[in-house]
Amino acid sequence: MTVTVLTGAGISTESGIPDYRGPKGLWTTDPGYEKLVTYDYYMADPDIRRRSWLFRRDSPAWEAEPNAAHRALAALPDAWIVTQNVDGLHQRAGSPPERVLELHGNMFGAVCTACGARSTTREAIDRILAGEDDPACQECGGILKTTTVMFGQSLDRHVLLEAIRLAGECEVFLAVGTSLQVQPAASLARVAAEAGARLVIVNGEPTPYDHMADEVINEPIGVAVPRLCASLS
């Protein structure tokens, strides 16, 4: 049985990483956080960039551990993981890196928006802590950002096309901990359902694709996903 899994922020909340849109999400409690992960604001304002780097520094993802849902998916034979998350917890749980597609990149790398030179988020944060307000690329002086896809940026075309292929060719498509509101990632659920896959949605809140699902599970993800994976193994 071929299984493709789309995961969103909800799978990592049980590891202590807050989501954006949930009842206790970052944007719910402080809408100003949205600017820190929005490309146009980030590129236009050095203060936003500095705050964004410190936001990354303070992220619980640095110390977070994979939870039962991550581990259950890692143990699911030959599953493909397509994740909207940038925290690397699927790989740390044991999912083979070559079978994890990071739609939105990850928070641990840094890239120059001008020349493409690569470094690490930790290096940029260390430079801020050493007194630099807005650390620039050390190769060309361009603006640095993390290797996350910010709001307002396009996804990597090759990664997206591979995700679409996996959604269209699987027998079972699991959408776990995602609101299915952010496009184009959310449309993967429709691609899978229209191709004939069994669509299962596991999320704490209703999604726009619930009406297309063969099963909707609103139980806690750390309970529901291990049970679901056991039934698929």
C-alpha positions in Angstrom: 0.0 0.0 0.0 1.4 3.3 -1.0 1.0 6.1 1.5 1.7 9.8 1.2 1.4 12.0 4.3 0.9 15.8 4.3 1.8 17.3 7.7 1.3 20.7 9.1 2.0 22.6 12.3 -0.5 20.6 14.3 1.7 17.6 14.4 4.4 19.5 16.2 2.3 21.3 18.8 2.6 18.2 21.0 6.4 18.7 20.8 6.0 22.2 22.2 6.1 24.1 19.0 3.1 26.5 18.6 1.2 26.7 15.4 0.2 29.9 13.6 -3.6 29.8 13.3 -4.8 27.5 16.1 -6.6 28.8 19.3 -3.1 29.3 20.9 -1.3 30.0 17.7 1.4 32.7 17.3 -0.8 34.8 15.0 -3.8 34.3 17.2 -2.0 35.6 20.3 0.0 38.3 18.5 -0.8 39.1 14.9 2.4 41.1 14.6 4.3 37.8 14.3 3.0 37.5 10.7 5.4 40.3 9.6 8.4 38.3 10.7 7.7 35.5 8.3 6.3 37.6 5.4 8.8 38.2 2.6 8.0 41.8 1.6 8.0 43.1 5.2 11.3 41.2 5.8 13.1 42.5 2.7 11.9 46.1 3.3 12.7 46.6 7.0 16.0 45.9 8.8 14.3 45.9 12.1 11.9 43.2 11.0 14.9 41.2 9.8 16.6 41.5 13.2 13.4 40.5 15.0 12.9 37.6 12.7 16.4 36.2 13.4 15.7 36.5 17.2 12.3 34.9 16.6 14.2 32.0 15.1 16.7 32.0 17.9 13.9 31.7 20.5 12.0 29.0 18.6 11.2 25.9 20.7 12.1 23.8 17.6 15.8 23.9 18.6 15.2 21.8 21.7 12.0 20.0 20.6 11.8 16.2 20.4 9.7 14.2 18.0 6.4 13.0 19.5 4.5 9.8 19.1 2.9 10.9 15.8 6.3 11.7 14.2 7.6 8.3 15.4 4.6 6.4 14.1 4.9 7.9 10.7 8.6 7.2 10.6 7.8 3.5 11.3 5.2 3.4 8.5 6.8 1.3 5.7 7.8 3.2 2.6 5.6 6.2 3.5 6.4 9.6 1.8 6.2 12.6 4.1 5.3 16.0 2.5 5.6 18.5 5.3 4.7 22.2 5.7 6.9 22.3 8.8 10.4 23.7 9.0 11.4 22.0 12.3 13.1 18.8 11.0 11.3 16.6 13.5 10.3 14.0 10.9 13.9 13.3 10.1 14.9 13.3 13.7 12.1 10.7 14.4 13.7 8.4 11.8 11.9 9.2 8.6 14.5 8.8 5.8 15.5 12.3 4.7 15.2 11.3 1.0 11.5 10.5 1.7 10.7 13.8 3.4 9.8 16.7 1.2 10.0 20.1 3.0 7.5 22.2 1.1 8.5 25.3 3.1 12.2 24.6 3.5 13.7 24.5 7.0 14.8 26.9 9.7 18.3 25.7 10.1 20.0 27.0 7.0 20.5 30.6 5.7 20.7 31.8 2.2 21.6 35.1 0.5 18.7 36.6 -1.4 21.2 38.2 -3.8 23.9 35.7 -4.7 22.5 32.5 -3.2 25.4 31.8 -0.9 24.6 29.3 1.9 25.4 29.5 5.6 23.5 28.6 8.7 20.8 30.2 10.8 23.0 29.7 13.9 25.8 31.8 12.3 23.5 34.7 11.6 22.1 34.6 15.1 25.6 34.6 16.6 26.5 37.6 14.5 23.4 39.5 15.9 24.3 38.5 19.5 27.8 39.8 18.8 26.5 43.2 17.9 25.4 43.2 14.3 21.8 44.5 13.9 21.2 43.1 10.4 23.9 40.6 9.3 24.5 40.7 5.6 25.9 38.1 3.3 29.6 37.7 3.8 30.1 37.0 0.1 28.3 39.9 -1.5 26.7 42.0 1.2 23.1 41.0 0.2 20.2 40.3 2.5 20.3 37.0 4.4 17.2 34.9 5.2 16.6 31.5 6.5 16.0 28.7 4.1 12.3 28.8 4.9 9.7 29.7 2.3 8.2 32.9 3.7 4.6 34.1 3.0 4.7 35.9 -0.3 7.4 33.6 -1.8 6.8 30.8 -4.3 7.5 27.2 -3.3 10.4 25.4 -5.0 8.9 24.2 -8.3 10.7 20.8 -8.3 9.6 20.1 -4.7 6.0 21.0 -5.5 5.8 18.9 -8.6 7.2 15.9 -6.7 4.6 16.5 -4.0 1.8 16.6 -6.6 3.1 13.4 -8.2 3.1 11.6 -4.8 -0.4 12.8 -4.0 -1.7 11.7 -7.4 -0.1 8.2 -7.3 -0.7 7.1 -3.7 -3.4 4.7 -2.5 -3.8 6.5 0.9 -3.3 10.2 1.6 -3.1 11.3 5.2 -3.5 15.0 6.0 -2.2 15.4 9.6 -2.3 18.6 11.7 -2.8 21.0 8.8 -5.7 23.5 8.4 -5.6 22.9 4.6 -5.9 26.6 4.1 -2.5 27.4 2.7 -2.2 26.9 -1.0 -0.8 25.2 -3.0 0.0 22.6 -0.2 -3.7 22.3 0.7 -4.7 21.4 -2.8 -2.7 18.1 -2.5 -5.6 16.7 -0.6 -7.9 17.3 -3.6 -5.3 15.9 -6.1 -5.2 12.7 -4.0 -8.9 12.3 -3.6 -9.7 13.0 -7.3 -7.0 10.4 -8.3 -8.9 7.8 -6.2 -6.8 7.7 -3.0 -8.4 7.1 0.3 -8.3 10.6 2.0 -8.0 10.7 5.8 -7.8 14.0 7.6 -6.5 14.2 11.2 -6.9 17.7 12.6 -8.3 19.4 15.7 -10.4 21.9 13.7 -12.5 21.5 10.6 -10.8 22.0 7.2 -12.1 23.0 3.8 -11.5 19.5 2.5 -13.4 17.5 5.2 -16.3 17.0 2.7 -14.0 15.1 0.4 -12.5 12.9 3.0 -13.2 9.2 3.5 -12.5 9.7 7.2 -12.1 12.8 9.4 -10.5 12.3 12.8 -10.6 15.1 15.4 -8.8 13.2 18.2 -5.5 14.4 19.6 -2.8 13.8 16.9 -0.5 11.9 19.3 -3.2 9.4 19.9 -4.9 9.2 16.5 -1.8 8.9 14.2 -0.1 5.9 16.0 -3.4 4.1 15.9 -4.0 5.0 12.2 -0.5 3.9 11.3 -0.9 0.6 13.1 -4.0 -0.1 11.0 -2.1 0.7 7.7 1.1 -1.3 8.5 
